[in-house]
Amino acid sequence: MYNKKIMNHTKSRQEALQGWLRQTVNAPFELQSMTPGAGHRRYFRVTTASECFVVMDTVPDEKWIAFIQLTPRLASLGIRTPQIYAADREHGFLLLTDFGSQLYEQVLTTDNADSLYRLAFAALLRLQSYSRSEGYSLKPFDMVHYREKMSWLVEFFCRRYLNVGLTARQAKECDRLFDLLINTAMQQPKTAVHYDYHCRNLILLPNQEVGVLDFQDAVHGPITYDLMSLLRDCYIDWPASRVMEWLLSYQRLALASGILRQEDPSVWTRWCDFSSAQRHIKCIGLFARFHVQGHSSDYLAYIPRLLSYLRDISARYAEMAKFAELLEGLPR
């Protein structure tokens, strides 16, 4: 009965979308489903005889409004964002620029990574220059909610996916580490944060420009969060030495732009490492939660990479030594 309701709801939305597009595009079109993201949003490519668009199908909630509000404001900073051609406020449909299919995930290579990351760095610096006086105020990074999401590592990954119960001492150690990571994040300078600045939300455009997608979750938070989402990406990885070169390069750019004043590379590196650990603890729990709750099992394939990041980072810091032991004891 539940699956039937879902099917009926999906069919109803599809019919509503088709009807809206017939009125909006005002030309015969073909509708092609695109790869879905981790959230509830769906995307379709809309092709007519002379034009191509992308339509976003989502819930017309706060995030939908945030996307609409942020699009022109980010564009005014020189960030290439999709143009919004039409919006259906009843259903949550948006007709957008089609930026093509050259996602960073698909085009990054060992040879072009330096140049493509320079483009991504430039876009990120523009994003981080977004101030609270831009006319649309970003919400603060919700540390309490994020702390709760980190606990999903214990609940959904360890207990419900691996069927591993932590001892009282291990659970206490996780709590201590999660608090440390949050406190370290709070010590960092605060800027605009995309929140999912990675290879699946960046797209290579003609003339060596980078398009930025899916910024509806943007908040005001730690300066290193987006950088480490990009450099220690869930979906691709690079040698540690190369990541170090890039994060120090970004520090120099941030210092030159005036958004950063911390010149000590050891402090900067610690901030970056702790932001990495924070994000990947959250993502491991989230991906396991997707599986446990029947949303998707596709993301389980990325957990070994995230665990590898965590093992490397925790081996470098005395404060993470006991957490490193916990990770080593988990089934492989």
URLIN-V78811 format. One record per helix or strand of 2 or more residues. SS is the DSSP state (H for helix, E for strand). FROM is the first residue (numbers start at 1). LEN is the number of residues. If there is no record, write none. Layout:
BEGIN
ss->SS from->FROM len->LEN
ss->SS from->FROM len->LEN
END
This chain:
BEGIN
ss->H from->2 len->24
ss->E from->30 len->4
ss->E from->42 len->6
ss->E from->52 len->6
ss->H from->62 len->14
ss->E from->84 len->5
ss->E from->93 len->5
ss->H from->104 len->4
ss->H from->113 len->16
ss->H from->143 len->8
ss->H from->152 len->10
ss->H from->168 len->20
ss->E from->190 len->4
ss->E from->202 len->4
ss->H from->206 len->3
ss->E from->209 len->4
ss->E from->219 len->4
ss->H from->225 len->7
ss->H from->240 len->18
ss->H from->265 len->28
ss->H from->298 len->17
ss->H from->318 len->11
END
